[in-house]
Amino acid sequence: MEIRDTHHNKSTGQALAWVFFCAVCVTLALSQWHFTVISGEKTNLYFGILASLAFLAAMLTVRHGRVRAGSIEIAVSLALLGTAIASGLHSSIPMSSSSRAFVLASTGLGGFWCARILLDTASRQKAFVWLCIAILAALIALSLIGQAISGTPVALFSILYTNPHPLAHMLLLLVFAPLALIGSKRILQATIGLILLVLTAVVLFFCATAGAIASAVLLAPVVVAVVVFAVKGARAVGLALVLLALLVAAAAHFVHYSAAENFSHPRYQVYRVESYPFSWHVAKNHPLLGVGLRAPREHLVDDYDPWHPHLTKQEFRRQTAELVTPENTFLALLTGCGFPFTLIYVGALSFLLFRLVRSVERPPPDMYFHPLVLLVAVTGSLLHSFTTDTMLHAQLCWFFHVLVGLIPKPSEQTTEQKTRRLRALAFPTAGTVGAVIVGVIVGTHPALAPDKFEFAPYLERIPIISAFSDADEKNAAKDPPESTASPPPPVLPGVLVIELHNLDVGREKWRMALIVDNSGTMARRTESWPESRLDAARELVKHISEVLPPHSRIAVRAFTDEISLKMGAHEVPLTVSKPIYGWAGAPFDGLVEHVGKLMPVRGQGDLCAAVVSSSKRDFFEGQELVPRIVLFTDGEGGCRSSAASKILERQKTHKIGHVDVIALGMEPPNRETFAELCGETKGTFLDVALPADVKDLPARYASVLQAPKPVTLEISGEGGVKKAVVGEPMKLPPGLYSLWLPRDLPVPQSEKMVDNIQVRAEKVTTLTLSRKDGRLTVESTTR
């Protein structure tokens, strides 16, 4: 599919169209402003309008009679546009779905045709590559600063990248630009491309859920590319094999160290798996135009039975109402726009991908870069689209279809070239196998384990980054502006209390980070403590690991003074916490050896700063095990007020869990400080005043660790879904509520939901759940 102006004259109109196209690319990739076009509509129509204007500007620069465009290409574009608009108008929310259909069509078709019209020469393709290099560099810089100051790469983005998935996908798309520079055969450009490629991999790794998986997503296109790249010579094949080995290593590292720990919960991907049969169910009921993009689908769960064994019908209905889309681009198009739109789009995309693969074998001579770079980016984007609704993000839809629009027509190939290429396949095929083996060995090597790297505390000490962090904390501390509107009349709440009888839910399972204070004072002997408190801490770590409930996991941190900060002519040691023992379950192999090797360090570490560091790096949202941090210390390191404030702030926003303190001969002033910290985080302060008290501490602490776990239920009704803790009074607006019981409660699956719970104003309703003859019984009393 080719559209060309055969004269390529540099008229004012063409220059303006090109500048506007570049401006739209920058705006869509980096803009942090949201302009409301239609009051009350959340869809960012502003981006759709910009894409449409870029398309119109490009079309106006094409001279009539000098454009070669096949009727099939035009017909496909018109069919997709018409079907998308009809689907939006047919939806139950026509305004919102039509707005999203407009943005989808304008960014998709607009990006494709702008690429065909404005990027049809090598010079313009080169300019576009450098534009994408600048955009990629900006995204990497903002992501790394956000990671350093807030622990997440999307911290500095407020509109486009509200979670790591869109950011990771944008990086996957823009990776074509550094690959193009690497293949330019110029040392400086190749160096720039390689640096950006490595930094892109770093940001992808920080993106965790999306980014680490995205690194693995790159493997499939690269494997294909290495095999078909033999026609470019041994040097190019060798470069591709090195890239393949690095990507295999990244994927192997993620699967070996991160996936099993962070994503192995059986319910983690339940919704995505269930979306496949449910989307087919929706498509069968709405085959022609679908239900509309991001239109409500929860009512369609009424006549649908979930397939996944870990999912109840009520829970899936709630998830469908909250998530709106299937978290899969192709399923979103199928359910939102219907069979005709999806078949036309997938058919056209498949044809272009087939052309792209042939172009990699037979690259056209008039392209600035080899089509291989497009194959890597486009295929990686498509594979990531199976876990994210990427096309519903305007910036991702635009850049993806710009790259698709760059797909060239392959050059002709002679019979002699075909024979020569078949012979040349032996080396890259064998090299591919070798690169995969090397990548797996390197990626899973213990020397590259995550607990071997701890550089974030050093980054946070850089003045520029710490300035961002301080500004962020000050902004968060500001009180929200007071509303000038008169408050609504108060609604007197009711109180709901939930009690359980004969329903044992077992003991809590802990994800416990132990922080051992190995500062000099811990090893120093005093009159009140004539033995080494560091030795006592080592023994306590061993004994506490023996009283943990089954299936709990442990990690250990200690302080290091390996890094020094040069201040004038002096070097000041930076005493910061560092992991010394990775997350492990019983029987905790190697724990005693690792803790036994602890040596006293120079200086005194900030104990509360160590707790903050652990809360950021040792725990993650959605984990099955309950977080707990235990600090073994004499308290001499103190606790800066700013660090203590960060602990309490993270406790409110991130639920870091309990903070316990094992006080080994701690002096009264420090004892009060750390006891207060434990109280604020609902932790336990255990005072070990004398060495003789050490032997009794494991038994005292075991009663804390082995207490029955609190039961948290979900209750929905007035005001949405809320958490309710068994035994604790909960104030609720008057009305009817439904209660969802936890998965591990020993009652039949069909009884995990309790309906029609009446809460009356100024009344206390007590709901008693019990088990009788294996069945759930519910009693409700109001007073």
Secondary structure as GFF3:
##gff-version 3
##sequence-region A 1 783
A	DSSP	alpha_helix	12	30	.	.	.	ID=ss1
A	DSSP	alpha_helix	45	60	.	.	.	ID=ss2
A	DSSP	alpha_helix	71	90	.	.	.	ID=ss3
A	DSSP	alpha_helix	94	118	.	.	.	ID=ss4
A	DSSP	alpha_helix	122	150	.	.	.	ID=ss5
A	DSSP	alpha_helix	164	174	.	.	.	ID=ss6
A	DSSP	alpha_helix	176	182	.	.	.	ID=ss7
A	DSSP	alpha_helix	187	206	.	.	.	ID=ss8
A	DSSP	alpha_helix	209	217	.	.	.	ID=ss9
A	DSSP	alpha_helix	219	228	.	.	.	ID=ss10
A	DSSP	three_ten_helix	229	232	.	.	.	ID=ss11
A	DSSP	alpha_helix	234	253	.	.	.	ID=ss12
A	DSSP	pi_helix	254	259	.	.	.	ID=ss13
A	DSSP	alpha_helix	260	262	.	.	.	ID=ss14
A	DSSP	alpha_helix	270	285	.	.	.	ID=ss15
A	DSSP	three_ten_helix	298	301	.	.	.	ID=ss16
A	DSSP	alpha_helix	313	323	.	.	.	ID=ss17
A	DSSP	alpha_helix	329	361	.	.	.	ID=ss18
A	DSSP	alpha_helix	372	384	.	.	.	ID=ss19
A	DSSP	three_ten_helix	390	392	.	.	.	ID=ss20
A	DSSP	alpha_helix	394	405	.	.	.	ID=ss21
A	DSSP	alpha_helix	415	424	.	.	.	ID=ss22
A	DSSP	alpha_helix	426	443	.	.	.	ID=ss23
A	DSSP	three_ten_helix	446	448	.	.	.	ID=ss24
A	DSSP	three_ten_helix	450	452	.	.	.	ID=ss25
A	DSSP	alpha_helix	456	459	.	.	.	ID=ss26
A	DSSP	alpha_helix	463	477	.	.	.	ID=ss27
A	DSSP	beta_strand	494	501	.	.	.	ID=ss28
A	DSSP	beta_strand	510	516	.	.	.	ID=ss29
A	DSSP	alpha_helix	520	523	.	.	.	ID=ss30
A	DSSP	alpha_helix	533	547	.	.	.	ID=ss31
A	DSSP	beta_strand	553	567	.	.	.	ID=ss32
A	DSSP	beta_strand	570	585	.	.	.	ID=ss33
A	DSSP	alpha_helix	591	596	.	.	.	ID=ss34
A	DSSP	alpha_helix	607	617	.	.	.	ID=ss35
A	DSSP	beta_strand	626	633	.	.	.	ID=ss36
A	DSSP	alpha_helix	641	654	.	.	.	ID=ss37
A	DSSP	beta_strand	658	664	.	.	.	ID=ss38
A	DSSP	alpha_helix	668	680	.	.	.	ID=ss39
A	DSSP	beta_strand	685	688	.	.	.	ID=ss40
A	DSSP	three_ten_helix	691	696	.	.	.	ID=ss41
A	DSSP	alpha_helix	697	705	.	.	.	ID=ss42
A	DSSP	beta_strand	712	717	.	.	.	ID=ss43
A	DSSP	beta_strand	720	725	.	.	.	ID=ss44
A	DSSP	beta_strand	730	732	.	.	.	ID=ss45
A	DSSP	beta_strand	735	740	.	.	.	ID=ss46
A	DSSP	three_ten_helix	749	751	.	.	.	ID=ss47
A	DSSP	beta_strand	753	759	.	.	.	ID=ss48
A	DSSP	beta_strand	764	772	.	.	.	ID=ss49
A	DSSP	beta_strand	775	782	.	.	.	ID=ss50
###
